Amino acid sequence: MRIWDIEPKFLCRKHLLGEHRELHAIWNILTKNKKGYSKHPETLRWRGKLKSLYIRHEKLVKEMLKRGYKHNSELDKNLAKGKAKQNVLINSLEEQKQILKQKGCSCFSL
């Protein structure tokens, strides 16, 4: 599971759409009290920050639409509570950039 902290415009198709899918998984775990991956570090860093997760979703959707992808999976804005800013990183922004660059995809070359 991975929610990047890098601006979505830098993500390749695979990572943009993959993050969107995983964001929905984390949202469901946190809002519906699901057990699967509830102890995963990526899930834990979003506890108490559903507002921030909602904002990240909106950024992903904006980029998806800009690229011509369809979007039909809105989040319930009424559930977007807590902190509006994510301040816990699993990897620094520079480490995240290096991880993506090592994947051999087109991240950062868009």
N, C-alpha and C positions, 0 to 999 in steps of 0.2 A: 504494500500500500504506500502511496506517495502523493502528497500534495506539495507541489513545488512552491517556492517562495519567489520565484523569478517571474517577471512579467510574461503573461501568456503569449504576447506577440513574438517572443523568442523561441517558443516551443514548436517542434515539428508536429505534423498531423497526428502521429502515433502518440506522442506524449500529451498533446492537448486533449485529444479525445479520451485517452486513458485516464488522465487526471480527472476529467469530468465524471467518468464512470466511477472512479474510486471516491471522489468527493460525495457522490450520492450514497455510496455504501457507508461512508463514515457518518453522513447526515442521518441515515436510517438507524445506524447503531446507536447514535446519541439521542435521537428524538423518539425512537420507539423502544429503547432499552433492550436492544438485541444483544445477544451474547457473543456471536462470532466476531473476532478481532477487537473486542471491547478492551482488551489489555494491550493491544498493539501500540507501540510508541507513537505512531502517527495519529491514531485515534485519541490517545490520551492527551496529546498536545492541543486538541481542539475542545476538550471539556471546558465548559464555561465560556466558550468563544464562538457560539453558533452565529452570532452577528458577523463576526469576522469570516467565518466559513461561508456564510450567505454572500458577503461582499466578494469573496474569492470566486464563488460560483458565477456571480454577475459578470465579473471580469472575463471568465472563461467563455461564457455565453456570448458576450460582446465580440470576442475574437472569433468564435465559431461562426457567428452570423457574418462577420466581416469576410470570412473565407468562403462563404456560401453554403455552410452546413445548416441543416435544419435543427431546431431545438424544440422539444416537446416535453421537457421534464422540469417544470418549475418547482422551486422549493416554496414551502409555506412561510411567507415573510413573518407571519405572526409568531413563529417558533424561533426567529432570529434574535435571540436574547444574549446577554452577556457582553463580554468585551468586543469592541469593534476592531481591535488590532491584535494580530498574532505576534507575540514577542518571544515565543519559544521556537527555536530552530533545532532540528536534528542535525543538520549540517549547515555550515555557514553558506552565505550566498556564493562565495567563491568556490567552495567545495561542491555545491550543487552545479555550478557552471562546469566544473571539471568533470563531474560524474556524467553530465549530459554530453559533453564533448567526447568523452571516451566511448560512448555508445555507438558512434559512427553514423548517427542519424543526421538530419538536416536542422537540428536545433541550432539557433544563433546564426543560421545562414539564410534566413528568410528575408 
